[in-house]
Amino acid sequence: MAPRFDVKNLYFLCLFIGASLAASYNETLCCRYIHESDYDAFYDFKKRFSKHDPQIKMFHSFTGSGCSMRGVFKLEFGRGDRLLIDMIFEDPQGWVYNLGDSSTNNGYGGDAGTQSNDAEMQLYGTLSGYYSDVKGSQLAFGMANNNNVRATLLAGDHCVTWYNECDPTSLNYFCSKGWFALNDDHDSEGPVNNDLYLGVNRAIGAPELVGKGVCKIGFKWIRGSNTY
Ligand SMILES: *[C@@H]1O[C@H](CO)[C@@H](O)[C@H](O)[C@H]1NC(C)=O
């Protein structure tokens, strides 16, 4: 209990200093504040620290070092689960992350014919999402990149929610029948599954599409029962 309390104290101190001594307050430093005990799985690429969860697997193993480490996670959802994905950045560039419903997603919609449920989103210049084959792999959403410090996402069946830079006014979501299919949905190209993939500092199925800047990731399962 004690170490955890200390850590929370630091966070409150951060906020308190912000409120009382505007000159000392550093929004960037406070927003990068994250602690592994709040998450089911946690990766700090600089410290080479990892805490594992049985439903979060390494699909393409991680190589490189620090905030340029890159690899792909396989995220195995239980029925009704949502997954909080909290990423801390330093100077993100290129293919920062790619979250998709197919193991061969490679950015800008579509995959290598692995799944018809192959919706994906990417932080590459802009934050954009592409429908699955169900809706012709078309652009689902796109917006300017304002992710330089932290991206907090909640992925669930047919929906994704995100929140940037610890700023509540950035909260946004996208839901569609052509989005992540995590409820034993029929798939016309591959096996039925409730998995997503997360490419970190790279695209999921395209190792040549690389980026940098993701330094830490926390994953937390939010158990639920709603499916769409
Ligand atoms: C806040 O901290 C960051 C990271 O150490 C630093 O780059 C930035 O210049 C600081 N901002 C201010 C306003 O002091």
The ligand as an SDF file (V2000), in Angstrom:
LIG
                    3D

 14 14  0  0  0  0  0  0  0  0999 V2000
    8.4880   20.9070  -19.4070 C   0  0  0  0  0  0  0  0  0  0  0  0
    9.2820   19.7350  -19.3640 O   0  0  0  0  0  0  0  0  0  0  0  0
    9.6850   19.2780  -20.6440 C   0  0  0  0  0  0  0  0  0  0  0  0
   10.3350   17.9140  -20.4950 C   0  0  0  0  0  0  0  0  0  0  0  0
   11.3610   17.9500  -19.5270 O   0  0  0  0  0  0  0  0  0  0  0  0
   10.6030   20.3200  -21.2860 C   0  0  0  0  0  0  0  0  0  0  0  0
   11.0180   19.8900  -22.5550 O   0  0  0  0  0  0  0  0  0  0  0  0
    9.8230   21.6260  -21.4070 C   0  0  0  0  0  0  0  0  0  0  0  0
   10.6720   22.6360  -21.9040 O   0  0  0  0  0  0  0  0  0  0  0  0
    9.2460   22.0580  -20.0550 C   0  0  0  0  0  0  0  0  0  0  0  0
    8.3440   23.1780  -20.2670 N   0  0  0  0  0  0  0  0  0  0  0  0
    8.4150   24.2980  -19.5450 C   0  0  0  0  0  0  0  0  0  0  0  0
    7.3910   25.3310  -19.8920 C   0  0  0  0  0  0  0  0  0  0  0  0
    9.2210   24.4570  -18.6480 O   0  0  0  0  0  0  0  0  0  0  0  0
  1  2  1  0
  1 10  1  0
  2  3  1  0
  3  4  1  0
  3  6  1  0
  4  5  1  0
  6  7  1  0
  6  8  1  0
  8  9  1  0
  8 10  1  0
 10 11  1  0
 11 12  1  0
 12 13  1  0
 12 14  2  0
M  END
$$$$
